[in-house]
Amino acid sequence: MGVDKKKLRNKEDVVGTTLAEKVWADHLVRKGENGEPDLIFIDLQLMHEVTSPQAFEGLRNAGRKLRHVEMTLATEDHNTPTVNIDLPIADKTSATQISTLEANCKEFGVRLHKLGDADQGIVHAVGPQLGLTQPGMTVVCGDSHTSTHGAFGALAFGIGTSEVEHVMATQTLSLKPFKTMAVNVEGELPPDASAKDIILAIIAKIGTGGGQGHVIEYRGEAIRKLSMEARMTICNMSIEGGARAGMIAPDETTFEYLKDRPHAPQGEMWDQAVEYWKSLRTDDDAVFDKVVTIDATKLGPFVTWGTNPGQGVSITGSVPDPESIADAEDRVAAERAVEYMGLKPGTRMKDIPVDTVFIGSCTNGRIEDLRDAASVIKGKHVAKNIHRVLVVPASSRVKLEAEREGLDKIFTDFGAEWRNAGCSMCLGMNPDQLVPHERCVSTSNRNFEGRQGKGGRTHLASPIVAAATAVKGTIASPADL
């Protein structure tokens, strides 16, 4: 239900501000008048090879330089192969995009983590692990899943190519303020449920357009008890619920994660930063434009059945009958999804056989995700009907850490392929793709038609569900083993 904040603020009692509004106000360069957008300062711009070429070309044509090159970081992730990275990239388009990024970064002086670099990886894993992403910052990237960085209490969102160029030239962005939305996840999460299950359940409840035009702040006991990596999973998929960004207020968990990272403040600067970061919380009397409440105690493993992230059910559920869906538009979408996915209404999710399992992406390719998956498959072997299991770390640092812990051996002994860092099968802009009608349980964030390869069928799930599925051969949770 919408709230008219202007009317509320006209009352004698002053209404407090939300976390998102505080960060916005701290970065306001110029307040828009007569319906014009505000101008806000951008603290960090992240780049990769897909959305940056036109922006660099625009700067070049205008004879401009980057306004603050020190606030820009690039890495190679979307088009990078995950095997044989020491060899020339075979795909001509991918090779061109990678070489173009390298040439642009060299010309404009942008720091770049190239394929083979220890700090290379998916852009949304690299920023946090380097300590570049910090509470209260504004972070942008030409990638929708920039919302990941909101887990730190940063206002982070994806932007278009023209906006990328604008930030490069001015370090500012012209935007109208977003609406605010609170998602309260109350109660304690059951042992068999994870952050991925929380966000899939939220999207199933609000729909893929439920957060449109809003910044979602995730709140409540279940959120506060999550690790930083789990919080990143939640914020990562805010865009799948239609939101512009997702945020979680920083706390001791945030500070502990950031302390002593390469770009985190040090000494007295650290103490000053933490003092400011502690102020970044929504006021008790703040009013959100929308409020949604989720009972965490009733959650369990969740999995999608259709072709958008909102078409999901409990793993103990079944493929719905489109005829039972009241909304005409949703019913038509469900009919198409069931047909595309090759499913029959009423089929139990746990009875669906799978061909491929993908564990990775900026959603679930961090070290905790790999540890969770490894704990499920340790000492077991991949099911006979599973064609392949791809395990792709989100960054080279994650890969190195996993190998120090021996996780790579657990995966390879199981029968999985241990790959190098990159976006990989999440979006199939590289050799890691599904073939038509190949069914995959994936820890990534999107299951649109053809997302992982033309005609591929994708079920989104958590790392432990993906791992259990690889053992059993049908969609499964660890309890089924």
Buried (B, 14 or more C-beta within 10 A) or exposed (E): EEBEBEEEEEEEEEBEBBBBBBBBEBBEBEEBEEEEEBBBBBBBBBBBBBBBBEBBBBBEEEEBEBBBBEBBBBBBBBBBBBEEBEEEBEBEEBBBBBEBBBEBBEEBEBEBBBBEBEBBBBBBBBBBBBBBBBBBBBBBBBBBBBBBBBBBBBBBBBBEBEBBBBBBBBBBBBBEBBBBBBBBBBBEBBEBBBBBBBBBBBBBBBBBEBBBBBBBBBBBBBBBEBBBBBBBBBBBBBBBBBBBBBBBBBBEBBBEBBEEBEBBBEEEEBEEBBEEBBEBBBBEEBBBBBBBEBEBEEBBBBBBBBBBBBBBBBBEBBBBBBEEBEEEEBBEBBBBBBEBBEBEBEEEBBEBEBBBBBBBBBBBBBBBBBBBBBBBBBEBEBBEEBEBBBBBBBBBBBBBBBEEBEBBBBBEEBBBBBBBBBBBBBBBBBBBBBEEEBBBBBBBBBBEBBBBBEBBBBBBBBBBBBBBBBBBBBBBBBEBE
